[in-house]
């Protein structure tokens, strides 16, 4: 322990009791946060109560007098007596009926029967209402009719659509957040800002089989795929002109028939900031076209491919192709996730900070947390591996991700890696969505930034006899990835050295570092792991700088302008996975790790300096 630490530890304020340091107001904030974190459960029905009430007299005194604390837990205690006590101590504060957490394979947050009986008498004081289980809400809500103070509701409905009248509404003038499952409850909420609708039940418009979700129906009416209620949804959304976030999950497969044109049936959501559409639905593209959105909206499309096809359903595909070419976007990211999904993102660099580029991720899109504003579009296509792997009799994958498929080709076994299949399917779908199907795709007119850090390798692999394949560096393939990257005509690139190292220097020049490129950021150069001996190994670095120098020399000979080079790290899931496969680093050289890396970097930079406008090294050099 250094002198400054000793001095701090001996100061009177650091050794004082927490009761002497914190004010009552700070304790109130801590207790309220604890009430939201330590929610009563079946295992711990008291929740936060004992942690606060049983410590000392002061804590108990503060808690008893803090009305907001009891209001927040009014609908969370399993005990009827505790519920009455919480409501009594809440005074005039608005009540949260958020339920306790069912931790015995239950659905989530649910209310007790006694708390249900209090909804009618306490409806004028309810601030939030949560019930994550199926319940027939129609009779209760139509009887009560109004919730004047309700700000948030999360409800699962089991009544079915016939129980709700289209022209009879539940008045909730202060409702801001609404999360519905299996229903469109007709709340009259002019200030609604957040709406999420989960349509994950297999019978969106039916109560049948609600309590038998695992039952397989092979014939009859129940075997007919569900229909997305486009008309009903459009009418529902017209009541919420101030909506800022719209999330629809697990949209049913089929589209309604005989729908009017988009000019006749649409809704204008001029305040919308986030749109999330998810599911395997033929109605998704049509529904997207019927939403008149502001130009700076952030969209996330999370969809399965249609059975037997290699792209999204046609209407959605056309809509995405048009949006990806929109002039409001100047940045594109092409990536494969750690779960082998295709992820395409476009955004405007003017509205995104340099340290946080890109569109919405899944968690941010589904949540209510703040996000960085600005136009963006994200398309996530799961199921790339689903179409490759085979299911066995037990409905489990028979072929794991690390198994190679071997086909007999005479005297030599040609090993076709699973990753090649994934890459082929990945780029086929990327080509479709980016509208690059022609042999020489039309370049993007407004694209400036391209990030393909996590794009998969789709080149050749060497043929080996009985061993796992390796990348074949000598093959000269004009791959689909080359064509996509060149067609983007971006001026600023972010690329992974793992991919570039597999490409010949003239192909890097012709398809990657083209004449249009002004700045390139190469990540994980010369390897993903850090710390790692490859970072300062003379031979490894010489090989990497050789290829980079050859490419830059070709650019110079072609009369192209010099570029800016930046070396950086990637913190993507794919890069982190690559690092996790490396062995633990052992420092075996006399020189400090940082000095050794800087030394080989300086040698490499001196070789390429004549061809660069600027150079910046942002990699990690210090040993953790």
VENSULRA-V305385 format. One record per backbone hydrogen bond with DSSP energy under -1.0 kcal/mol. NH is the residue of the N-H (numbers start at 1). CO is the residue of the C=O. E is the energy in kcal/mol with one decimal. If there is no record, write none. Layout:
# VENSULRA-V305385
<<NH;CO;E> <NH;CO;E>>
This chain:
# VENSULRA-V305385
<<6;2;-2.0> <7;3;-2.4> <8;4;-2.1> <9;5;-2.3> <10;6;-1.4> <11;8;-1.0> <20;17;-1.3> <22;18;-2.4> <27;23;-2.0> <28;24;-2.3> <29;25;-1.8> <30;26;-2.3> <31;27;-2.8> <32;28;-2.3> <33;29;-2.1> <34;30;-2.3> <35;31;-2.0> <36;32;-1.3> <37;33;-1.6> <38;34;-3.4> <39;37;-1.1> <41;44;-1.6> <47;44;-1.2> <48;38;-1.1> <49;46;-1.9> <52;48;-1.3> <53;49;-3.3> <54;50;-1.7> <60;56;-2.1> <61;57;-2.5> <62;58;-2.8> <63;59;-2.7> <64;60;-2.5> <65;61;-1.5> <66;63;-1.2> <67;65;-1.1> <70;66;-1.1> <71;67;-2.3> <72;68;-1.9> <75;96;-1.8> <76;73;-1.7> <83;79;-1.9> <84;80;-2.4> <85;81;-2.5> <86;82;-2.6> <87;83;-2.2> <88;84;-2.3> <89;85;-2.6> <90;86;-1.4> <91;88;-1.1> <93;90;-2.2> <95;125;-2.6> <96;71;-2.6> <97;128;-2.5> <100;110;-2.2> <101;40;-2.5> <102;108;-3.2> <110;100;-2.4> <116;112;-2.1> <117;113;-1.7> <119;116;-1.2> <122;118;-2.4> <125;122;-2.3> <127;95;-4.3> <128;95;-1.2> <129;152;-1.7> <130;97;-2.6> <131;154;-2.7> <132;109;-3.7> <133;131;-1.0> <137;135;-1.3> <141;137;-2.8> <142;138;-2.5> <143;139;-1.5> <144;140;-2.0> <145;141;-3.2> <146;144;-1.7> <147;171;-3.0> <151;127;-3.0> <152;127;-1.5> <153;177;-1.9> <154;129;-2.6> <155;179;-2.1> <156;131;-1.1> <157;181;-2.2> <158;135;-1.6> <163;160;-1.4> <164;161;-1.5> <168;165;-1.0> <170;186;-2.4> <171;145;-2.7> <172;188;-2.3> <175;172;-1.6> <176;151;-2.7> <177;151;-2.3> <178;194;-2.5> <179;153;-2.6> <180;196;-3.2> <181;155;-1.9> <182;198;-2.5> <187;185;-2.5> <188;170;-3.3> <189;187;-1.0> <192;189;-1.8> <193;176;-2.4> <194;176;-2.6> <195;245;-2.3> <196;178;-2.4> <197;247;-2.7> <198;180;-2.8> <199;249;-2.3> <206;203;-1.9> <210;207;-1.7> <212;209;-1.2> <215;212;-1.6> <223;220;-1.3> <224;221;-1.7> <228;254;-3.1> <230;228;-1.9> <233;229;-2.4> <234;230;-2.6> <235;231;-2.3> <236;232;-2.1> <237;233;-2.6> <238;234;-1.5> <239;236;-1.0> <240;237;-2.1> <243;240;-1.4> <244;193;-2.4> <245;193;-2.4> <246;274;-2.4> <247;195;-2.5> <248;276;-2.8> <249;197;-2.4> <251;278;-2.9> <254;226;-2.5> <265;261;-2.2> <267;290;-2.3> <269;292;-2.5> <272;269;-1.3> <273;244;-3.2> <274;244;-2.2> <275;298;-2.7> <276;246;-2.8> <277;300;-2.3> <278;248;-2.4> <279;302;-2.2> <282;253;-4.3> <287;283;-2.7> <288;284;-2.5> <289;285;-2.0> <290;286;-1.0> <291;288;-1.1> <292;267;-2.8> <297;294;-1.4> <298;273;-2.7> <299;376;-2.5> <300;275;-2.7> <301;378;-3.2> <302;277;-3.0> <303;380;-1.8> <306;311;-1.0> <309;306;-2.3> <317;313;-2.8> <318;314;-2.5> <319;315;-2.1> <320;316;-2.7> <321;317;-2.6> <322;318;-1.9> <323;319;-2.0> <324;320;-3.0> <326;323;-1.7> <329;326;-1.5> <330;347;-2.0> <331;347;-1.7> <332;449;-2.4> <333;345;-2.9> <334;451;-2.4> <335;343;-2.3> <336;454;-1.7> <337;341;-2.1> <340;337;-1.9> <342;381;-1.8> <343;335;-2.7> <344;379;-2.4> <345;333;-2.1> <346;377;-2.5> <347;331;-1.6> <348;375;-1.4> <356;353;-1.2> <365;361;-2.4> <366;362;-1.9> <367;363;-1.4> <376;297;-1.4> <377;346;-2.8> <378;299;-2.7> <379;344;-3.0> <380;301;-3.3> <381;342;-2.6> <387;383;-1.3> <388;385;-1.4> <389;385;-2.8> <392;396;-2.7> <395;392;-1.9> <398;390;-2.5> <403;400;-1.5> <405;416;-1.2> <407;414;-1.5> <414;407;-1.3> <416;405;-1.9> <421;417;-1.1> <422;418;-2.0> <423;419;-2.7> <424;420;-2.6> <425;421;-2.3> <426;422;-2.6> <427;423;-2.7> <428;424;-2.1> <429;425;-1.9> <430;426;-2.1> <431;427;-2.7> <432;428;-1.6> <433;429;-2.4> <434;430;-2.6> <436;431;-2.9> <444;487;-1.5> <448;330;-3.1> <449;330;-2.5> <450;492;-2.6> <451;332;-2.8> <452;494;-2.5> <455;452;-1.3> <462;470;-3.4> <466;464;-1.0> <472;460;-1.5> <475;472;-1.0> <479;477;-1.4> <483;479;-1.7> <484;480;-2.4> <485;481;-2.5> <486;482;-2.4> <487;483;-2.3> <488;484;-1.3> <489;486;-1.1> <491;448;-1.1> <492;448;-2.9> <493;519;-2.4> <494;450;-2.1> <495;521;-2.5> <497;523;-2.3> <500;496;-2.1> <501;497;-3.0> <502;499;-1.3> <503;500;-1.7> <508;504;-2.2> <509;505;-2.2> <510;506;-2.3> <511;507;-2.4> <512;508;-1.7> <513;508;-2.9> <514;512;-1.8> <517;514;-1.2> <518;491;-3.4> <519;491;-2.2> <520;564;-2.7> <521;493;-2.9> <522;566;-2.8> <523;495;-2.7> <524;568;-1.5> <535;532;-1.6> <536;533;-1.3> <537;533;-1.2> <541;537;-2.3> <542;538;-2.5> <543;539;-2.2> <544;540;-1.7> <545;541;-3.0> <546;542;-2.2> <547;543;-1.7> <548;544;-2.0> <549;545;-2.8> <550;546;-2.5> <551;547;-2.1> <552;548;-2.2> <553;549;-2.5> <554;550;-1.9> <555;551;-1.9> <556;552;-2.2> <557;553;-2.7> <558;554;-1.6> <559;556;-1.5> <560;555;-2.3> <563;611;-1.2> <564;518;-2.3> <565;614;-2.5> <566;520;-2.3> <567;616;-2.6> <568;522;-2.1> <576;572;-2.4> <577;573;-2.2> <578;574;-1.9> <579;575;-2.1> <580;576;-1.9> <582;579;-1.5> <596;592;-2.2> <597;593;-2.2> <598;594;-2.3> <599;595;-2.0> <600;596;-1.7> <601;597;-2.0> <602;598;-2.3> <603;599;-1.7> <604;600;-2.0> <605;601;-2.7> <606;602;-2.2> <608;604;-1.2> <609;605;-1.9> <611;608;-1.9> <612;609;-1.7> <613;563;-3.4> <616;565;-1.9> <618;567;-3.7>>
